[in-house]
């Protein structure tokens, strides 16, 4: 858009350039942050969701087996005390 005022044209171009530069800086900062976060997470000893779910299921199964064995033991104790 051309106006008759050269100063306003120059200010519009400057503003457009500043917005473009700010957008570029934002993108670069996001990339730097994402790379930093990836390095931080890689240095931690984290487990995957699948590994966590597998161990959780194993613990639940062991807990149920333990409860069953406890109930069976109590029944045996009652039978022996009679």
N, C-alpha and C positions, 0 to 999 in steps of 0.2 A: 504494500500500500504506500503510495507516494503522496506526500503532503507538500505543501509549499514551504514548510518550515524545515530547513536543513538540520537545525538543532534537534528537532523532534525525531526526524528520521534517524539521525545518529544515535539518539538515546534508545530508540526502539531496537536498532541493530545491536547495541551494547547489551540491552536487557535480554534479547534473544540469545546472544552469545553466552551471557552469564548463566542463563537457565540451562543451556546445553552443557556448559562446563560443570555446573553443579550436578547435573544428571550423570555425567561421566565419573565425577569424583565419588558419587554415591555408589555406582557400580563397582568401582575399584575398591572402595572400603568394604563392601559386602564380600568381595572375593578374598580380600585379606583376612577378614574376620572368619569366613568359612574355612580357609586354609588353617588358621590358628586353631579353630575349634576342632578340626579334624586331627591336628597334631596332638592336642590335649587329650582327646578321646582315645587316640591310638596308644598313648602312653599309659592309659588306665587298664586294669585287668578286668574288663567287663565281659559278661556272658551275653550270648544272643538270646533273643526271646524264645527260640525253639529249645535251647539248652535249659533255660529257666523253667519252661513249662514241663520238660521231661523230668527234671529233678523234683519239681513240685508234685507231679503225678506219682513219682516213686515214693516220696515222703507220705503222700496221702494213702497210698497202698500199704506202706509199712505201718502207718498209724492204725489203719483198719485191721490189719493182721494182728497187731499188738492187742487191740481191744478184743478181738476174737479169742486170742490165746489167754488173755486175762479172764475172760468169762469162762472159758473151758477150765482153767486152773481153779477158779472159785467153785465150779461145779464138782470137780474132783475132790477138793478139800471138804465140801459138804458131804459127799458120799463117804469119805474116809472117816469123818468125825461121827458118823452114825453107828 
